Amino acid sequence: MLRLAVTTRAETFDRIRDPLEKRGVRAEHVQTDERTLPLTRGFERSFDVGFVYPSRTMEGGVFDALLDVPWVNDREAVLTSRNKAGVYAALSKAGVPVPETTLVSNPVDEAAIREAAAAFEYPVVVKPNSTTRGVGVTKVGDADSLSGVTDYLSLVHDYRATGDKSFLVQEYLPAARDYRAMVVDGEFVGAVERRLPADGDRWKHNVHRGAQAVGVDLPARHRRLAERTADVLDVRYLGVDLLETDERVVVNETNARPTVDEATKYEPDFYDRLAALIKETAERR
């Protein structure tokens, strides 16, 4: 029985534990943050493989050394997916459709930001380059509001501990349907549509913001787009966020630490493929 160190808790750990156990993989949670950790005594448990590299890269480096295991999605994969601008650039170069997006690397004067936004029609989306779960993503309706948002970002970025000072100005796709497609080792294995509440006053489709994830059967075109994205980024376990309007389908974001939903929302062989990827990763040790 392989021992799998799982660095995420919440729903994902609870959902994957029993299905993986039936397939010869024992998942155990390893808390990598919000704790104290003696560094000179070794780690109290041994593992064969990790799932996935911790979200905090400094703590990740510590546990990478202590556990000494290969990772399903290592540090490079997590950082690749987290860099939204890098993802857009790589996918666009490979011919994968993405929203029209401009990177703003602060400090940049106000005139340059207004000029960048002028390439789009208002409203525009302003989003931090490195956050998840929709944190900090804002829809801006006019140039004055854009100045206010970017002024606030500049204040935050002035704090000496702030690392990534970049953000994105991006076209807004109204009434877009939002899907999260899951890809395991190059193969589409299921998807959910993230639907907003019926009150009509929201536009962010993040489940952590109140959207509902409903299992859907995506068309072949969408599946191929998700698989192509994982191939371009060279990430073997990837959540691919797709936005669909009446005219087009684009890759909006990717997540190398995706939440696993209920098994009923995925293909029947989802856990077979996931267990096979974990076992293959362990063999690299």
N, C-alpha and C positions, 0 to 999 in steps of 0.2 A: 504494500500500500504506500503510494507516494504521499509525502507530507508537503502540503501547500501552505505557505505563509501568505495570508490575505491581509493587505494593509488598509483595506476599506471595510467599514462595518455596515451599519444601517441596513437598508433593504438588500443590497447586493449580497452580503455575506450570508444572511439568513436564507436567501433564495437559492444560492448555489451549493450550499453545504451538503444537503441530502442527495441531490442528483449527482454530484461529483463523487460522493461516498460510494454510490452504487456502481460507479465506473472506475473504482480503484484509486481515488484521489481523496485524501483526508484533508479538508480545509480547516485551518486554525487561524483565528484572528491574531494579528500582531499589532499592538498599538504603537504607532511611531511618533505621535505628537501629544502635547498636553500631558506630559509625564516627566518624571526624573529617570535617568538611566545611567548607572555606573558604566564607564567605558573601559575599564581595565580588568574586568572579571569575565569577559566573554558573554555570550548570550545563553539564557537558561534552557533554550530548546534548540533542536537542530531540525533543519528543513532540507527538502530536495529542490524546491523551486519556489519562486515568489510571484504574487499576483496582486496588483501590478506595482511598479516603482512608486514610492510614496509621493504624495502631492507636494509636500514641502521638500525642496531639493537639498537643503542643508541636512535635515534629519534623514533624508534618503541616502545621502552619502554615508552617514553613520551606520544605518541598517544594512546598506550594501556591503560594508566592511564586516559587520558583525555576523550577518547571516551567511555571507559568501555563497550565494545561490544565483543561478541564471533567472532572469525575469521574463514573464510574459508581459511585454511592453517594458523595456528598460528605460533608463534615464533619457536617452536620446529620443526614443519614441514619444515619451510624455512631453518633453520640451518642444519637439517638432510640432505636435498637435496643439500645444498651448499657444504657440506664436501664431496668432490669427493672420497677421500680415504675411508671414512666411508661407503659411498654407495657401492663402489666396495667390501669392506670387507663383508658387510651384505649380498649383493646379491650372492657373491661367496659362502659364508657359506650356503645359502639357495638353492644352486644348479642352480642359474641363471647365464648364461654365460656372462662374461665380458672380456675385453681385459686383457692380461697378464700385470700386473702393479706392480711397486715397489714404496713404499712411502719413500721419503727422508726427514728426519726431521733435518734441519740444527741446529747447525753446524755438518758437516760430512766431513771427509778428502777426498781428491781427489781419493785416492786408493779405498775407499769404494764405491764411486759413479761409478768409472770405472768398478768395480767388479759387481755392480748391473746391469749396462748396458750390461755387457758381457753375461748376460742371454738371451739377445735379439739379433736379427740380425739388423745391421744398414740398413736404418735409424731408429731412435727411436724418440718418441714424448716426449717432456718435457713440462709439464703444471703445472701452479700454482694450488694449491689444492682448492682454494676458489673463483676463479673468474668466470665470466660468459661471454657470447658472444664471446668466443674464445680469450679473452684478455690474452696475454702472452704465448699462446700456440705456441710451436716452434718445427719444425722438424729438427733433428740433424743427419748429415750424417757420422760422424766419431768421434773418441775419443777426438781428439784435439778440435773440435767444441763443443763437450759436455763440456769439461773443461772450454771453454770460456763462455758458457751460464751459467754454474753453478757458475763461478767466479762472473759474473754479478749479479746473484741472491743473492750471499753472500753479495755483496756491498749494494744491496737494503735492505736486511734483517738486516744489521747492523744499519740502521736508527732506533732510539729508539721507534718510534711510530708504527713500523711495527708489526702487531699482529701475523698473521699466517706465520711461517717461513718454512712451509713444501711445498714440490712440489713432482711431480710424474714423474717417468720414465716409459714409456709405449710402448708396441709394436706398430708399425705402420702397418696399414692394407691398402695396396695400392689398388686403384681402387674400394674402398668400396662405396656402395650406402648408402646414409645418409637419415634416416627418423626421423621425429618428430611425435610420436604417442601421442594422448591426451587421458587421462583417467579421468573420472569423477565418483566419488563414486564407484570405483571398476570396471567400465564398459568402454571398449574402445568406443570412440565416434568420431573417425576420425583421419586422419593423412595427413601429407604433406611429399613429397620428396624434399630435399634441393639440387638443382642442380647448378653446377658451371657454370660460363660463358664459352663460347666456345673457349676462347683464350688459354686455356690449361695450364696456368702458375700458377694456384692456387690449393690448396688442402684442405683448411679450408672451410667447408660447412655452416658456420654461415650466416644467412640472413643479419645480420648487417655488414657483410664483403662483401656483394655483391652477395651472392647466391640467387636463386629464389625458392620460396616455391610453389610447385605444388601439388594440391590435388591428392591423390592416394588411391586406394582400397587395403589395406594390406591383405596378406594371413592370415588365421586363426592362424598359428604358431606365426607370429609376434604380432598379437593382444593378444594372450595368454601371450606372453612374457612381453608385456607392462602392462597387468593387474596384472601379478604375481609380477612385480617390485613394483607397487603401493601398493600391499598387503604386501609385505615384509617390505617396508619402512613405512607403515601405513600413507600414505599421500593420501588424498581423491581427490585432484585436482592436477594432475601431468602431466607434459610433459616428455616423455621418449624418449631419443635419441637412435636409433638403427643403427648399422652399419652392412651391409650385404655384404659379399664376396661370391664367388662361393662355398666356403666350409662351412661357418658358419654365424650365426647372433648373435651379442653380444649387450648388453646394454652399450652404451658408456658414457652417462651422464644422469642426471635427472634435472628437473627444477620445483620447487614448485611455481615459479612466471612466468609461461609460457605466451608468447604472444599469444593472440587469433587471429586467421586468419579469412579470410572471411568465412561466414557461408556455402558457397557452397563447402568448402573443408572438411566439417565434415558430420557426420551422420545427417539425418533429425531431430532426437530428441535431438541434442546436447544442444540447449537452454532450452528445457524442463527439461533435466537432471541437467543442471547447475542451473536453477531457483529452482528446487526441493532441491538441495544440499544447496543453500543459505537459503531457508526457513527453512530447517531442522536445519541448524547451528543457525539461529536466535532463534529457540525454546529452545536452551540451555541457554539462558540468564536468 
